[in-house]
């Protein structure tokens, strides 16, 4: 169980690293004024999403479910776990929205400003804080 937990934590850290950096790339991409820069950002975003972000998200979910399976009755009767799983679901939706923005940038259809992406970048920080508090403090 401890090995599964260790790899779950590693996967979470990698996923959040990607989910923090990707919108920052969107900020710079939205500010880019030449085609060479825009093409470079598309490559960077694709590699981050497909090489780190999505595999880490999948590993996080699979390993998390595996951890729950060790003591399912406890976890599924705990309010904090239900709240945490809800926040993880929101993070998965956020990840999907990042894909949509990536596809818009790649197709040259982005309509959002760099300021929008600066604010968009803050949402996963709030999710991370809430998830860590729920897991560590287990308030309910």
DSSP file (Angstrom, degrees, kcal/mol; ACC not computed):
  #  RESIDUE AA STRUCTURE BP1 BP2  ACC     N-H-->O    O-->H-N    N-H-->O    O-->H-N    TCO  KAPPA ALPHA  PHI   PSI    X-CA   Y-CA   Z-CA
    1    1 A X     >        0   0    0      0, 0.0     4,-2.5     0, 0.0     5,-0.2   0.000 360.0 360.0 360.0 -38.6    0.0    0.0    0.0
    2    2 A X  H  >  +     0   0    0      1,-0.2     4,-2.6     2,-0.2     5,-0.1   0.860 360.0  52.7 -65.6 -34.2    2.8    2.5    0.8
    3    3 A X  H  > S+     0   0    0      2,-0.2     4,-2.4     1,-0.2    -1,-0.2   0.913 110.0  48.4 -65.2 -41.7    4.3    2.0   -2.7
    4    4 A X  H  > S+     0   0    0      1,-0.2     4,-2.2     2,-0.2    -2,-0.2   0.923 112.6  48.5 -63.7 -43.5    1.0    2.7   -4.3
    5    5 A X  H  X S+     0   0    0     -4,-2.5     4,-2.4     2,-0.2    -2,-0.2   0.912 110.6  51.3 -62.7 -42.9    0.6    5.8   -2.1
    6    6 A X  H  X S+     0   0    0     -4,-2.6     4,-2.1     1,-0.2    -2,-0.2   0.931 113.1  43.9 -61.1 -46.1    4.2    7.0   -2.9
    7    7 A X  H  X S+     0   0    0     -4,-2.4     4,-2.4     2,-0.2    -1,-0.2   0.827 110.5  56.3 -70.7 -30.1    3.6    6.7   -6.7
    8    8 A X  H  X S+     0   0    0     -4,-2.2     4,-2.5    -5,-0.2    -2,-0.2   0.931 108.6  47.4 -62.5 -45.6    0.1    8.3   -6.3
    9    9 A X  H  X S+     0   0    0     -4,-2.4     4,-2.5     2,-0.2    -2,-0.2   0.909 111.4  50.4 -63.6 -42.1    1.8   11.4   -4.7
   10   10 A X  H  X S+     0   0    0     -4,-2.1     4,-2.4     2,-0.2    -1,-0.2   0.920 111.3  48.9 -60.9 -43.9    4.5   11.5   -7.4
   11   11 A X  H  X S+     0   0    0     -4,-2.4     4,-2.7     2,-0.2    49,-0.2   0.908 110.7  50.5 -63.5 -41.9    1.7   11.3  -10.1
   12   12 A X  H  X S+     0   0    0     -4,-2.5     4,-2.8     2,-0.2     5,-0.2   0.927 110.3  49.6 -61.3 -45.3   -0.2   14.1   -8.3
   13   13 A X  H  X S+     0   0    0     -4,-2.5     4,-2.2     1,-0.2    -2,-0.2   0.923 113.0  46.6 -60.9 -44.4    2.9   16.3   -8.2
   14   14 A X  H  X S+     0   0    0     -4,-2.4     4,-2.1     2,-0.2    -1,-0.2   0.907 112.3  50.5 -64.9 -41.1    3.6   15.7  -11.9
   15   15 A X  H  X S+     0   0    0     -4,-2.7     4,-2.7    41,-0.2    -2,-0.2   0.939 112.4  46.1 -62.9 -46.6    0.0   16.4  -12.9
   16   16 A X  H  X S+     0   0    0     -4,-2.8     4,-2.0     1,-0.2     5,-0.2   0.866 108.1  56.9 -67.0 -34.3   -0.1   19.7  -10.9
   17   17 A X  H  X S+     0   0    0     -4,-2.2     4,-1.9    -5,-0.2    -1,-0.2   0.939 112.9  41.5 -58.7 -44.9    3.2   20.7  -12.4
   18   18 A X  H  X S+     0   0    0     -4,-2.1     4,-2.7     1,-0.2    -2,-0.2   0.909 114.1  50.9 -67.5 -42.2    1.7   20.4  -15.8
   19   19 A X  H  X S+     0   0    0     -4,-2.7     4,-0.5     1,-0.2    -1,-0.2   0.724 113.1  46.7 -73.7 -20.6   -1.6   22.0  -14.9
   20   20 A X  H  X S+     0   0    0     -4,-2.0     4,-0.6    -5,-0.2    -1,-0.2   0.847 117.5  41.7 -81.6 -37.9    0.2   25.0  -13.4
   21   21 A X  H  X S+     0   0    0     -4,-1.9     4,-2.1    -5,-0.2     3,-0.2   0.843 102.2  66.9 -82.0 -33.9    2.6   25.5  -16.3
   22   22 A X  H  X S+     0   0    0     -4,-2.7     4,-2.0     1,-0.2     3,-0.2   0.924 101.6  46.0 -58.6 -49.8    0.2   24.9  -19.2
   23   23 A X  H  X S+     0   0    0     -4,-0.5     4,-1.9     1,-0.2    -1,-0.2   0.820 108.9  58.0 -63.9 -26.6   -1.9   28.0  -18.6
   24   24 A X  H  X S+     0   0    0     -4,-0.6     4,-1.9    -3,-0.2    -1,-0.2   0.900 105.6  49.4 -66.1 -39.4    1.3   30.0  -18.2
   25   25 A X  H  X S+     0   0    0     -4,-2.1     4,-2.9     1,-0.2    -2,-0.2   0.889 107.3  55.3 -62.8 -37.9    2.2   28.8  -21.7
   26   26 A X  H  X S+     0   0    0     -4,-2.0     4,-2.9     2,-0.2    -2,-0.2   0.888 104.1  54.8 -61.3 -37.9   -1.3   30.0  -22.8
   27   27 A X  H  X S+     0   0    0     -4,-1.9     4,-1.2     2,-0.2    -2,-0.2   0.962 113.3  40.5 -57.7 -52.2   -0.5   33.4  -21.4
   28   28 A X  H  X S+     0   0    0     -4,-1.9     4,-0.9     1,-0.2    -2,-0.2   0.874 114.1  53.5 -66.4 -37.0    2.7   33.7  -23.5
   29   29 A X  H >< S+     0   0    0     -4,-2.9     3,-0.8     1,-0.2    -1,-0.2   0.917 106.8  51.7 -63.8 -43.5    1.0   32.1  -26.5
   30   30 A X  H 3< S+     0   0    0     -4,-2.9    -1,-0.2     1,-0.2    -2,-0.2   0.783 112.3  47.6 -64.5 -25.5   -1.8   34.7  -26.3
   31   31 A X  H 3< S+     0   0    0     -4,-1.2    -1,-0.2    -5,-0.2    -2,-0.2   0.615  85.8 114.8 -87.9 -14.4    0.8   37.4  -26.3
   32   32 A X    <<  -     0   0    0     -4,-0.9    -3,-0.0    -3,-0.8     3,-0.0  -0.305  41.2-175.5 -63.9 137.6    2.9   36.0  -29.2
   33   33 A X        +     0   0    0     -2,-0.0     2,-0.3     1,-0.0    -1,-0.1   0.542  59.3  62.6-112.1 -11.1    2.9   38.2  -32.2
   34   34 A X  S  > S-     0   0    0      1,-0.1     4,-2.1     0, 0.0     5,-0.2  -0.869  77.3-125.3-120.3 154.5    4.8   36.2  -34.8
   35   35 A X  H  > S+     0   0    0     -2,-0.3     4,-2.7     1,-0.2     5,-0.2   0.841 107.7  59.2 -65.3 -35.6    4.0   32.8  -36.3
   36   36 A X  H  > S+     0   0    0      1,-0.2     4,-2.0     2,-0.2    -1,-0.2   0.927 108.9  44.8 -60.3 -44.8    7.3   31.2  -35.3
   37   37 A X  H  > S+     0   0    0      2,-0.2     4,-2.4     1,-0.2    -2,-0.2   0.926 112.6  50.9 -65.1 -45.1    6.5   31.9  -31.7
   38   38 A X  H  X S+     0   0    0     -4,-2.1     4,-1.9     1,-0.2    -2,-0.2   0.903 110.8  49.1 -60.8 -41.3    2.9   30.6  -32.0
   39   39 A X  H  X S+     0   0    0     -4,-2.7     4,-1.8     1,-0.2    -1,-0.2   0.894 110.0  51.8 -64.0 -40.0    4.1   27.4  -33.6
   40   40 A X  H  X S+     0   0    0     -4,-2.0     4,-2.4    -5,-0.2    -2,-0.2   0.905 108.6  50.8 -63.5 -42.2    6.7   26.9  -30.9
   41   41 A X  H  X S+     0   0    0     -4,-2.4     4,-3.0     1,-0.2     5,-0.2   0.884 105.9  55.4 -65.5 -37.4    4.1   27.3  -28.2
   42   42 A X  H  X S+     0   0    0     -4,-1.9     4,-2.5     2,-0.2    -1,-0.2   0.927 109.9  46.7 -59.5 -43.6    1.8   24.8  -29.9
   43   43 A X  H  X S+     0   0    0     -4,-1.8     4,-2.5     2,-0.2     5,-0.2   0.935 113.7  47.4 -63.6 -46.4    4.6   22.2  -29.7
   44   44 A X  H  X S+     0   0    0     -4,-2.4     4,-2.3     1,-0.2    -2,-0.2   0.918 113.7  47.6 -62.0 -44.1    5.4   23.0  -26.1
   45   45 A X  H  X S+     0   0    0     -4,-3.0     4,-2.8     2,-0.2     5,-0.2   0.912 112.2  49.7 -64.8 -42.9    1.7   22.8  -25.1
   46   46 A X  H  X S+     0   0    0     -4,-2.5     4,-3.0    -5,-0.2     5,-0.4   0.931 112.4  46.9 -62.1 -45.8    1.2   19.5  -27.0
   47   47 A X  H  X S+     0   0    0     -4,-2.5     4,-2.0     1,-0.2     5,-0.5   0.890 114.0  48.0 -64.4 -39.0    4.3   17.9  -25.4
   48   48 A X  H  X>S+     0   0    0     -4,-2.3     5,-3.4    -5,-0.2     4,-1.3   0.929 117.4  41.4 -67.4 -45.1    3.3   19.1  -21.9
   49   49 A X  I  <>S+     0   0    0     -4,-2.8     5,-3.3     3,-0.2     6,-0.4   0.963 126.7  30.7 -65.8 -52.6   -0.3   17.9  -22.3
   50   50 A X  I  <5S+     0   0    0     -4,-3.0    -3,-0.2    -5,-0.2    -2,-0.2   0.751 126.0  41.7 -83.5 -24.4    0.4   14.6  -24.0
   51   51 A X  I  <5S-     0   0    0     -4,-2.0    -3,-0.2    -5,-0.4    -1,-0.2   0.779 136.0  -0.8 -94.6 -28.8    3.8   13.8  -22.5
   52   52 A X  I  X5S+     0   0    0     -4,-1.3     4,-2.2    -5,-0.5     5,-0.2   0.685 123.9  52.7-125.2 -54.8    3.3   14.8  -18.8
   53   53 A X  I  ><S+     0   0    0     -5,-3.4     4,-2.3     2,-0.2    -4,-0.2   0.940 113.3  36.9 -59.9 -57.5   -0.1   16.2  -18.0
   54   54 A X  H  ><S+     0   0    0     -5,-3.3     4,-2.6     2,-0.2     5,-0.2   0.925 117.7  49.4 -68.9 -44.8   -2.5   13.5  -19.3
   55   55 A X  H  > S+     0   0    0     -6,-0.4     4,-2.5     1,-0.2    -1,-0.2   0.903 113.8  48.3 -59.2 -37.3   -0.4   10.5  -18.4
   56   56 A X  H  X S+     0   0    0     -4,-2.2     4,-2.6     2,-0.2   -41,-0.2   0.885 110.1  51.4 -68.6 -38.2    0.1   11.9  -14.9
   57   57 A X  H  X S+     0   0    0     -4,-2.3     4,-2.3    -5,-0.2    -2,-0.2   0.927 111.9  46.9 -62.7 -44.6   -3.7   12.6  -14.6
   58   58 A X  H  X S+     0   0    0     -4,-2.6     4,-2.7     1,-0.2     5,-0.2   0.933 113.3  48.1 -63.3 -45.9   -4.4    9.0  -15.6
   59   59 A X  H  X S+     0   0    0     -4,-2.5     4,-2.8    -5,-0.2     5,-0.3   0.897 110.2  53.3 -61.7 -40.4   -1.8    7.6  -13.2
   60   60 A X  H  X S+     0   0    0     -4,-2.6     4,-2.2   -49,-0.2    -1,-0.2   0.936 112.9  42.8 -59.3 -47.7   -3.2    9.8  -10.4
   61   61 A X  H  X S+     0   0    0     -4,-2.3     4,-2.5     2,-0.2     5,-0.2   0.932 116.4  46.7 -67.1 -46.4   -6.8    8.5  -10.9
   62   62 A X  H  X S+     0   0    0     -4,-2.7     4,-2.1     1,-0.2    -2,-0.2   0.942 116.6  43.4 -62.7 -48.2   -5.8    4.9  -11.3
   63   63 A X  H  X S+     0   0    0     -4,-2.8     4,-2.4    -5,-0.2    -1,-0.2   0.865 112.9  53.6 -67.0 -35.4   -3.5    4.9   -8.3
   64   64 A X  H  X S+     0   0    0     -4,-2.2     4,-2.3    -5,-0.3    -2,-0.2   0.917 109.7  47.0 -64.0 -43.5   -6.0    6.9   -6.2
   65   65 A X  H  X S+     0   0    0     -4,-2.5     4,-1.9     2,-0.2    -2,-0.2   0.883 110.5  53.4 -64.6 -37.3   -8.7    4.3   -7.0
   66   66 A X  H  X S+     0   0    0     -4,-2.1     4,-0.7    -5,-0.2    -2,-0.2   0.915 108.6  49.7 -62.4 -43.0   -6.2    1.5   -6.1
   67   67 A X  H >X S+     0   0    0     -4,-2.4     3,-1.1     1,-0.2     4,-0.5   0.917 109.0  51.9 -61.6 -43.2   -5.6    3.3   -2.7
   68   68 A X  H >< S+     0   0    0     -4,-2.3     3,-1.4     1,-0.2     7,-0.3   0.879 101.0  63.1 -60.1 -36.9   -9.4    3.5   -2.1
   69   69 A X  H >< S+     0   0    0     -4,-1.9     3,-0.5     1,-0.3    -1,-0.2   0.727  90.4  67.1 -64.0 -20.8   -9.7   -0.2   -2.8
   70   70 A X  H << S+     0   0    0     -3,-1.1    -1,-0.3    -4,-0.7    -2,-0.2   0.800 127.5   4.6 -69.4 -27.2   -7.5   -1.0    0.2
   71   71 A X  T <X S+     0   0    0     -3,-1.4     4,-2.1    -4,-0.5     3,-0.5  -0.312  79.0 159.2-152.7  58.0  -10.2    0.3    2.6
   72   72 A X  H <> S+     0   0    0     -3,-0.5     4,-2.8     1,-0.2     5,-0.2   0.833  70.6  56.7 -58.0 -40.2  -13.1    1.2    0.4
   73   73 A X  H  > S+     0   0    0      1,-0.2     4,-0.6     2,-0.2    -1,-0.2   0.897 111.1  44.3 -64.2 -38.5  -15.8    1.1    3.1
   74   74 A X  H >4 S+     0   0    0     -3,-0.5     3,-0.9     2,-0.2     4,-0.3   0.964 117.0  44.1 -66.7 -52.1  -13.9    3.7    5.2
   75   75 A X  H >< S+     0   0    0     -4,-2.1     3,-1.2     1,-0.3     6,-0.2   0.895 113.0  50.1 -63.1 -40.9  -13.1    6.0    2.4
   76   76 A X  H 3< S+     0   0    0     -4,-2.8    -1,-0.3     1,-0.3    -2,-0.2   0.604 110.4  50.8 -78.0  -8.9  -16.5    5.8    0.8
   77   77 A X  T << S+     0   0    0     -3,-0.9     2,-0.5    -4,-0.6    -1,-0.3   0.365  91.5  96.9-101.8   3.6  -18.2    6.6    4.1
   78   78 A X    <>  -     0   0    0     -3,-1.2     4,-1.6    -4,-0.3     3,-0.4  -0.823  63.6-152.1 -99.1 125.1  -16.0    9.6    4.8
   79   79 A X  H  > S+     0   0    0     61,-1.0     4,-2.3    -2,-0.5     5,-0.2   0.867  96.0  58.0 -60.8 -37.9  -17.4   13.1    3.8
   80   80 A X  H  > S+     0   0    0      1,-0.2     4,-2.6     2,-0.2    -1,-0.2   0.867 104.6  52.0 -62.7 -35.2  -13.9   14.5    3.2
   81   81 A X  H  > S+     0   0    0     -3,-0.4     4,-2.9    -6,-0.2    -1,-0.2   0.896 107.9  50.9 -68.8 -38.8  -13.2   11.8    0.6
   82   82 A X  H  X S+     0   0    0     -4,-1.6     4,-2.0     2,-0.2    -2,-0.2   0.925 112.7  46.9 -62.4 -43.0  -16.5   12.6   -1.2
   83   83 A X  H  X S+     0   0    0     -4,-2.3     4,-2.1     2,-0.2    -2,-0.2   0.922 112.6  49.8 -63.5 -43.9  -15.4   16.3   -1.2
   84   84 A X  H  X S+     0   0    0     -4,-2.6     4,-2.5     1,-0.2    -2,-0.2   0.929 110.1  49.6 -61.3 -45.8  -11.9   15.4   -2.4
   85   85 A X  H  X S+     0   0    0     -4,-2.9     4,-2.2     1,-0.2    -1,-0.2   0.866 109.0  53.5 -63.5 -35.0  -13.3   13.3   -5.2
   86   86 A X  H  X S+     0   0    0     -4,-2.0     4,-2.0    -5,-0.2    -1,-0.2   0.906 110.0  47.1 -63.2 -41.0  -15.6   16.1   -6.3
   87   87 A X  H  X S+     0   0    0     -4,-2.1     4,-2.2     2,-0.2    -2,-0.2   0.867 109.9  52.7 -69.2 -36.1  -12.6   18.5   -6.4
   88   88 A X  H  X S+     0   0    0     -4,-2.5     4,-2.2     2,-0.2    -1,-0.2   0.894 107.4  52.8 -64.5 -38.7  -10.6   15.9   -8.4
   89   89 A X  H  X S+     0   0    0     -4,-2.2     4,-2.1     2,-0.2    -2,-0.2   0.919 108.2  50.5 -61.5 -42.8  -13.5   15.7  -10.8
   90   90 A X  H  X S+     0   0    0     -4,-2.0     4,-2.6     1,-0.2    -2,-0.2   0.892 108.9  52.1 -60.2 -39.1  -13.3   19.5  -11.2
   91   91 A X  H  X S+     0   0    0     -4,-2.2     4,-2.4     2,-0.2    -2,-0.2   0.881 107.7  51.4 -65.8 -37.4   -9.6   19.3  -11.8
   92   92 A X  H  X S+     0   0    0     -4,-2.2     4,-2.2     2,-0.2    -1,-0.2   0.888 110.0  49.4 -65.2 -38.4  -10.3   16.7  -14.6
   93   93 A X  H  X S+     0   0    0     -4,-2.1     4,-2.5     2,-0.2    -2,-0.2   0.926 110.3  50.9 -63.7 -44.4  -12.8   19.1  -16.1
   94   94 A X  H  X S+     0   0    0     -4,-2.6     4,-2.2     1,-0.2    -2,-0.2   0.909 108.4  52.4 -57.8 -43.4  -10.2   21.9  -15.9
   95   95 A X  H  X S+     0   0    0     -4,-2.4     4,-1.6     1,-0.2    -1,-0.2   0.917 109.4  49.4 -59.1 -44.5   -7.8   19.5  -17.7
   96   96 A X  H  X S+     0   0    0     -4,-2.2     4,-1.9     1,-0.2    -2,-0.2   0.886 108.1  52.9 -62.9 -39.5  -10.3   19.0  -20.4
   97   97 A X  H  X S+     0   0    0     -4,-2.5     4,-2.5     1,-0.2    -1,-0.2   0.876 104.6  56.8 -63.7 -36.7  -10.9   22.7  -20.8
   98   98 A X  H  X S+     0   0    0     -4,-2.2     4,-2.6     1,-0.2    -1,-0.2   0.898 104.9  52.1 -60.1 -39.6   -7.1   23.1  -21.2
   99   99 A X  H  X S+     0   0    0     -4,-1.6     4,-2.8     2,-0.2    -2,-0.2   0.924 107.8  51.6 -61.3 -43.1   -7.3   20.7  -24.1
  100  100 A X  H  X S+     0   0    0     -4,-1.9     4,-2.2     1,-0.2    -2,-0.2   0.934 110.9  47.0 -60.6 -45.0  -10.0   22.8  -25.7
  101  101 A X  H  X S+     0   0    0     -4,-2.5     4,-2.7     2,-0.2    -1,-0.2   0.903 110.9  53.2 -62.1 -40.1   -7.9   25.9  -25.3
  102  102 A X  H  X S+     0   0    0     -4,-2.6     4,-3.0     1,-0.2    -2,-0.2   0.938 109.3  48.0 -59.4 -47.0   -4.9   24.0  -26.8
  103  103 A X  H  X S+     0   0    0     -4,-2.8     4,-2.0     1,-0.2     6,-0.2   0.878 111.2  51.5 -63.2 -36.9   -7.0   23.0  -29.8
  104  104 A X  H  <>S+     0   0    0     -4,-2.2     5,-3.2    -5,-0.2     6,-0.7   0.934 112.2  45.7 -64.2 -45.1   -8.2   26.6  -30.3
  105  105 A X  H ><5S+     0   0    0     -4,-2.7     3,-1.4     4,-0.2    -2,-0.2   0.938 111.8  52.0 -61.4 -45.9   -4.6   27.8  -30.2
  106  106 A X  H 3<5S+     0   0    0     -4,-3.0    -1,-0.2     1,-0.3    -2,-0.2   0.864 112.9  44.5 -60.4 -36.8   -3.4   25.1  -32.6
  107  107 A X  T 3<5S-     0   0    0     -4,-2.0    -1,-0.3    -5,-0.2    -2,-0.2   0.452 115.3-114.8 -87.2  -0.3   -6.1   26.0  -35.1
  108  108 A X  T < 5S+     0   0    0     -3,-1.4    -3,-0.2    -4,-0.5    -2,-0.1   0.752  84.7 117.3  74.4  23.5   -5.5   29.7  -34.7
  109  109 A X      < +     0   0    0     -5,-3.2    -4,-0.2    -6,-0.2    -5,-0.1   0.321  28.8 136.4-105.6   6.8   -9.0   30.3  -33.2
  110  110 A X        +     0   0    0     -6,-0.7    -9,-0.0     1,-0.2    -8,-0.0  -0.342  22.0 173.4 -61.3 130.8   -8.0   31.5  -29.7
  111  111 A X        +     0   0    0      2,-0.1     2,-0.2    -2,-0.1    -1,-0.2   0.340  46.5 101.3-114.6   1.2  -10.2   34.5  -28.7
  112  112 A X        -     0   0    0      1,-0.1     2,-0.1     2,-0.0    -2,-0.0  -0.607  65.8-128.4 -93.7 149.5   -9.0   34.8  -25.1
  113  113 A X     >  -     0   0    0     -2,-0.2     4,-1.7     1,-0.1     5,-0.2  -0.432  25.5-109.2 -89.0 166.3   -6.5   37.4  -23.9
  114  114 A X  H  > S+     0   0    0      1,-0.2     4,-1.5     2,-0.2     5,-0.1   0.817 120.0  60.0 -62.2 -29.7   -3.3   36.8  -21.9
  115  115 A X  H  > S+     0   0    0      2,-0.2     4,-1.7     1,-0.2    -1,-0.2   0.916 101.7  52.4 -65.9 -42.7   -5.1   38.5  -18.9
  116  116 A X  H  > S+     0   0    0      1,-0.2     4,-2.9     2,-0.2     3,-0.2   0.938 109.7  48.7 -55.8 -47.3   -7.9   35.8  -19.1
  117  117 A X  H  X S+     0   0    0     -4,-1.7     4,-1.7     1,-0.2    -1,-0.2   0.789 104.2  60.0 -69.0 -26.1   -5.2   33.0  -18.9
  118  118 A X  H  < S+     0   0    0     -4,-1.5     4,-0.3     2,-0.2    -1,-0.2   0.914 112.8  38.5 -63.7 -41.8   -3.5   34.7  -16.0
  119  119 A X  H >X S+     0   0    0     -4,-1.7     3,-1.7    -3,-0.2     4,-0.6   0.898 112.2  57.0 -73.2 -41.4   -6.7   34.4  -14.0
  120  120 A X  H >< S+     0   0    0     -4,-2.9     3,-0.9     1,-0.3     4,-0.4   0.836  98.8  63.1 -56.5 -33.8   -7.5   30.9  -15.4
  121  121 A X  T 3< S+     0   0    0     -4,-1.7     4,-0.3     1,-0.2    -1,-0.3   0.677  94.7  61.4 -66.1 -19.6   -4.1   29.8  -14.1
  122  122 A X  T X> S+     0   0    0     -3,-1.7     4,-1.4    -4,-0.3     3,-0.7   0.735  82.6  78.8 -83.4 -22.6   -5.1   30.4  -10.5
  123  123 A X  H <X S+     0   0    0     -3,-0.9     4,-1.8    -4,-0.6     3,-0.3   0.894  90.5  50.7 -57.9 -46.2   -8.0   28.0  -10.3
  124  124 A X  H 3> S+     0   0    0     -4,-0.4     4,-2.6     1,-0.2    -1,-0.2   0.794 103.5  61.5 -66.0 -23.2   -5.9   24.8   -9.9
  125  125 A X  H <> S+     0   0    0     -3,-0.7     4,-2.4    -4,-0.3    -1,-0.2   0.934 105.0  47.3 -63.1 -44.6   -4.1   26.5   -7.0
  126  126 A X  H  X S+     0   0    0     -4,-1.4     4,-2.3    -3,-0.3    -2,-0.2   0.900 112.1  50.1 -62.6 -41.2   -7.3   26.8   -5.1
  127  127 A X  H  X S+     0   0    0     -4,-1.8     4,-2.8     2,-0.2     5,-0.2   0.918 109.5  51.1 -63.6 -43.1   -8.2   23.2   -5.9
  128  128 A X  H  X S+     0   0    0     -4,-2.6     4,-2.7     2,-0.2     5,-0.3   0.931 110.1  48.9 -60.7 -46.1   -4.8   22.0   -4.7
  129  129 A X  H  X S+     0   0    0     -4,-2.4     4,-2.3     1,-0.2    -1,-0.2   0.941 114.1  45.7 -59.0 -48.0   -5.1   23.9   -1.4
  130  130 A X  H  X S+     0   0    0     -4,-2.3     4,-2.4     2,-0.2    -1,-0.2   0.908 113.3  49.3 -63.5 -42.7   -8.6   22.5   -0.8
  131  131 A X  H  X S+     0   0    0     -4,-2.8     4,-2.4     2,-0.2     5,-0.2   0.932 111.7  48.1 -64.3 -46.0   -7.6   18.9   -1.7
  132  132 A X  H  X S+     0   0    0     -4,-2.7     4,-2.7    -5,-0.2     5,-0.4   0.923 112.2  49.6 -62.1 -43.7   -4.5   19.0    0.6
  133  133 A X  H  X>S+     0   0    0     -4,-2.3     4,-2.5    -5,-0.3     5,-0.9   0.926 111.4  49.5 -61.0 -44.0   -6.5   20.4    3.5
  134  134 A X  H  X5S+     0   0    0     -4,-2.4     4,-1.0     1,-0.2    -2,-0.2   0.916 115.0  43.4 -61.3 -43.4   -9.2   17.7    3.0
  135  135 A X  H  <5S+     0   0    0     -4,-2.4    -2,-0.2    -5,-0.2    -1,-0.2   0.895 123.2  35.1 -71.3 -40.3   -6.6   14.9    2.9
  136  136 A X  H  <5S+     0   0    0     -4,-2.7    -2,-0.2    -5,-0.2    -3,-0.2   0.930 129.5  29.8 -81.6 -47.7   -4.5   16.1    5.8
  137  137 A X  H  <5S-     0   0    0     -4,-2.5    -3,-0.2    -5,-0.4    -2,-0.1   0.835  79.5-159.9 -83.9 -33.9   -7.1   17.6    8.2
  138  138 A X     << -     0   0    0     -4,-1.0    -4,-0.1    -5,-0.9    -3,-0.1   0.968  11.8-173.6  48.5  64.6  -10.1   15.4    7.2
  139  139 A X              0   0    0      1,-0.2    -1,-0.1    -6,-0.2    -5,-0.1   0.663 360.0 360.0 -68.6 -17.6  -12.5   17.9    8.7
  140  140 A X              0   0    0     -6,-0.2   -61,-1.0   -62,-0.0    -1,-0.2   0.321 360.0 360.0-153.9 360.0  -15.6   15.8    8.2
